[in-house]
Structure formats: C-alpha cells, structure tokens
Amino acid sequence: MKDPTLKLEWKGEVGLINRVERDVRLEEKTLAMANQLASGPWSLRSLRRLAWQAVNGDWRDVLESERKMQRNAGRWVDYRKSVVAFQANRTVGFVGA
C-alpha cells in the first residue's frame, strides 16, 4: 500500500502488514515464509482450500466440504499430537499426516 497518509507503524498495528523487508532480501524472505507455511499443519492447507471454495462455491457444497475436512482432520497425527501438546501446555511439531 502506498498511501502516504497511512503511517507504516499504523499499518502494522491494524494488521495490514506484518513485516517490511529490504528489496534485496524480499525473494529470500518470501520463500522462507512460504516454506514455513507449507510445512505447517495440514489444517492450514485445508482451511485455505475451504476459503477459496467459499468464494465461488455453492453454500451447501462448502458446508459438505467442511464436514468432510473436519472428519478427516480428527484422523490425522497432527490432530492427536496437538491435543496432547495442548493438554501438556507445550508446543507441537507438525508432521502433516
């Protein structure tokens, strides 16, 4: 966003941006962030798919997809590891399966 009336600090406070990088490091930092997101829990990928489907999809189809995703999510190792980690008040390393 290149609106001179909005200060950079304010943009960060309200969530319009989450970081600023120099041009020479932008590609490196972008790829690192993409890899971090890609190695995250399976649920993030599923939520992203559901969000895109909700933009253009039929409401009933979207709800059916969410039902299937929620059912499948409970079967993944990440879900079980997350529950145990939450109960133990510790972080968890997601495996994506």
GIJOKA-V710682 format. One record per residue. N is the residue number from 0. RES is the residue in one small letter. PHI is phi in degrees with one decimal (none if undefined). PSI is psi in whole degrees, -180 to 180 (* if undefined). D_FIRST is the distance of its C-alpha to the first C-alpha in Angstrom with 2 decimals. Layout:
N_RES_PHI_PSI_D_FIRST / N_RES_PHI_PSI_D_FIRST
//
This chain:
0_m_none_129_0.00 / 1_k_-117.2_49_3.76 / 2_d_-94.1_112_5.84 / 3_p_-65.3_-16_8.86 / 4_t_-81.4_-16_10.60 / 5_l_-99.5_119_8.84 / 6_k_-75.3_148_10.41 / 7_l_-56.7_-43_9.59 / 8_e_-61.0_-42_12.82 / 9_w_-64.6_-41_12.17 / 10_k_-58.4_-40_9.12 / 11_g_-69.5_-40_11.75 / 12_e_-62.7_-37_14.53 / 13_v_-93.1_1_13.39 / 14_g_87.3_14_12.45 / 15_l_-71.5_-31_8.76 / 16_i_-136.0_157_9.10 / 17_n_-120.8_-10_12.63 / 18_r_-168.4_162_12.80 / 19_v_-126.9_133_11.77 / 20_e_-125.9_152_14.06 / 21_r_-69.4_151_15.38 / 22_d_-55.0_-39_15.25 / 23_v_-67.9_-21_19.00 / 24_r_-109.2_2_18.88 / 25_l_-60.8_-49_15.94 / 26_e_-62.6_-45_18.38 / 27_e_-58.9_-48_20.94 / 28_k_-68.1_-37_18.81 / 29_t_-64.6_-45_17.35 / 30_l_-64.4_-39_20.98 / 31_a_-63.3_-42_22.24 / 32_m_-66.6_-41_19.95 / 33_a_-62.3_-42_20.95 / 34_n_-65.1_-39_24.57 / 35_q_-63.9_-45_24.39 / 36_l_-65.5_-40_23.17 / 37_a_-67.0_-29_25.76 / 38_s_-89.8_5_28.49 / 39_g_-75.8_-173_27.77 / 40_p_-65.3_151_29.99 / 41_w_-54.2_-33_30.99 / 42_s_-60.1_-34_29.72 / 43_l_-63.3_-43_26.03 / 44_r_-63.6_-42_26.74 / 45_s_-65.6_-42_28.76 / 46_l_-64.4_-38_26.21 / 47_r_-63.3_-43_23.58 / 48_r_-61.8_-43_26.26 / 49_l_-63.1_-40_27.17 / 50_a_-62.9_-45_23.66 / 51_w_-65.8_-38_23.39 / 52_q_-65.5_-37_26.93 / 53_a_-66.1_-28_26.22 / 54_v_-64.1_-44_23.62 / 55_n_-116.4_-7_26.28 / 56_g_-89.9_167_29.53 / 57_d_-72.8_140_32.43 / 58_w_-57.7_-42_32.45 / 59_r_-67.0_-38_35.85 / 60_d_-64.9_-39_34.90 / 61_v_-64.2_-45_31.87 / 62_l_-63.4_-40_34.19 / 63_e_-65.0_-41_36.76 / 64_s_-63.5_-40_34.32 / 65_e_-64.3_-41_33.25 / 66_r_-58.9_-45_36.95 / 67_k_-65.4_-41_37.64 / 68_m_-63.3_-44_34.75 / 69_q_-63.2_-41_35.90 / 70_r_-62.7_-47_39.46 / 71_n_-67.1_-35_38.60 / 72_a_-60.3_-36_36.39 / 73_g_-68.6_-13_39.47 / 74_r_-94.9_-9_41.35 / 75_w_-84.8_151_39.09 / 76_v_-60.2_-39_39.91 / 77_d_-55.7_-41_36.42 / 78_y_-62.9_-50_37.26 / 79_r_-63.0_-42_40.59 / 80_k_-64.3_-37_39.27 / 81_s_-65.4_-42_36.53 / 82_v_-63.2_-46_39.17 / 83_v_-62.7_-44_41.44 / 84_a_-64.3_-40_38.70 / 85_f_-61.5_-45_37.63 / 86_q_-64.2_-32_41.27 / 87_a_-90.4_1_41.74 / 88_n_56.0_50_38.55 / 89_r_-137.1_167_37.28 / 90_t_-81.7_164_34.46 / 91_v_-129.1_146_35.09 / 92_g_-98.6_117_34.50 / 93_f_-77.8_143_33.65 / 94_v_-109.3_-15_35.67 / 95_g_79.8_20_34.24 / 96_a_-144.4_*_37.66
//
